[in-house]
Amino acid sequence: MSDDERMETGDFEGGDYEQDYLDPDTLNYENEDGAENEEDGMNAEVDENMIVESNAPQDGERQRTGKAAKPNEVRVTTPYMTKYERARVLGTRALQISMNAPVLVPVEGETDPLEIALKELAAKKIPLVIRRYLPDNSFEDWKVEELIIQE
């Protein structure tokens, strides 16, 4: 059976259903609180103090106890940046650079935000703080410039 024989049946017209079209003018873009929806990736990563949360609980995970988290007095975690923290810091900084944030290292013709972020990380000029949560509901804040970066 060739393709031409199948085409003669005329059975390629589509289904017998009606599709409901959504009118963008009638859609409600506000959530229950009346606030406009924001992009999840933008505000979930960095807060107003430029803190990147390393292992914060996600929406579906078990929530921490009702007590407010407090910073540790003495640091107990390793001073080495993990590969996960590195990926998150580079992605966050590349996003900032792509949205016209000031670049903190000299750029010699580079236009890729990720390459510029890598250059800033190598120079330890990224203005972010990594927040590491601990099991006892405390956390540690590490500046990127304080962490030891392994290549």
C-alpha positions in Angstrom: 0.0 0.0 0.0 1.5 3.3 -1.0 1.0 6.7 0.5 -1.1 7.8 -2.5 -3.7 5.0 -1.8 -4.1 6.1 1.9 -4.6 9.7 0.8 -7.6 8.7 -1.3 -9.7 7.7 1.6 -10.1 11.3 2.8 -9.8 10.3 6.4 -7.4 13.0 7.4 -9.9 15.8 8.0 -9.5 15.9 11.8 -11.8 15.2 14.7 -15.4 16.0 15.2 -15.0 18.1 18.3 -15.4 21.8 18.9 -12.5 23.6 20.5 -13.1 26.3 23.1 -10.9 29.3 22.3 -9.8 31.4 25.2 -10.1 35.1 24.9 -7.0 36.8 26.4 -9.0 39.9 27.2 -11.4 37.9 29.5 -8.8 35.9 31.4 -8.2 36.8 35.1 -4.5 37.1 35.7 -4.8 37.8 39.4 -4.4 35.2 42.1 -6.7 34.9 45.1 -4.9 37.7 47.1 -5.5 40.2 44.3 -1.8 40.4 43.5 -0.5 40.0 40.0 1.2 36.6 39.2 5.0 36.8 39.0 7.4 34.6 37.3 8.4 31.7 39.6 12.1 31.6 38.6 12.7 35.3 39.2 11.8 35.9 42.8 12.2 32.4 44.2 16.0 32.4 43.8 17.2 35.7 45.2 15.5 37.8 47.8 16.0 41.6 48.4 19.2 40.9 50.4 20.8 39.0 47.4 20.6 35.7 49.3 20.6 32.5 47.3 19.1 29.7 49.4 21.1 26.5 49.1 18.8 23.8 50.4 15.6 25.5 51.4 12.4 23.4 51.6 10.4 23.4 48.4 6.6 23.8 48.2 5.8 20.1 48.3 8.4 19.2 51.0 8.0 18.9 54.7 8.0 22.4 56.3 10.4 23.3 59.1 9.2 23.7 62.7 7.1 26.8 63.6 10.1 28.5 65.2 11.7 31.3 63.1 15.1 30.3 61.6 18.1 32.1 63.0 21.7 32.4 61.8 24.4 30.3 63.5 26.9 32.0 65.6 29.7 29.6 64.7 29.9 28.1 61.2 29.8 24.4 61.1 29.5 23.7 57.4 32.4 23.3 54.9 34.0 26.4 53.4 33.9 24.8 50.0 31.3 25.7 47.4 29.4 22.6 46.3 28.7 21.9 42.6 25.0 22.6 43.3 25.7 26.0 44.9 28.0 26.8 42.0 25.4 26.0 39.4 22.7 28.0 41.2 25.0 31.0 41.7 26.1 31.0 38.1 22.6 30.7 36.8 21.3 33.4 39.1 24.1 35.8 38.2 23.8 35.0 34.5 20.1 35.8 34.7 20.9 39.1 36.4 23.6 40.0 33.8 21.1 39.2 31.0 18.7 41.6 32.5 21.3 44.4 32.4 22.7 44.2 35.9 26.1 45.9 36.1 29.1 43.6 35.3 31.8 43.7 38.0 34.7 42.4 35.9 36.3 43.8 32.7 34.6 42.3 29.7 36.8 41.8 26.6 34.1 41.3 23.9 32.2 38.6 25.8 28.5 38.7 25.3 27.4 35.4 26.8 26.0 36.1 30.3 27.1 32.7 31.6 30.7 33.3 30.4 30.7 36.7 32.2 29.3 35.0 35.3 32.1 32.4 35.2 34.6 35.2 34.9 33.1 37.0 37.9 33.1 33.8 39.9 36.8 33.2 39.1 37.5 36.7 40.3 35.2 36.2 43.4 33.2 39.4 42.5 29.7 37.9 42.5 27.6 40.0 45.0 25.5 37.1 46.3 25.2 35.3 49.7 24.6 31.6 49.9 22.2 30.5 52.7 22.8 27.0 54.0 20.0 25.5 56.1 20.8 23.1 58.8 18.6 20.4 60.4 18.1 22.3 63.7 16.2 25.1 61.8 19.2 27.4 61.8 21.2 28.5 58.8 24.6 29.9 57.8 25.1 32.7 55.3 28.3 32.6 53.3 29.4 35.3 50.8 30.5 33.9 47.5 33.9 35.6 48.0 34.4 33.7 51.3 33.9 30.2 49.8 36.7 28.1 48.3 35.9 27.3 44.6 37.2 24.1 43.1 37.5 24.0 39.3 
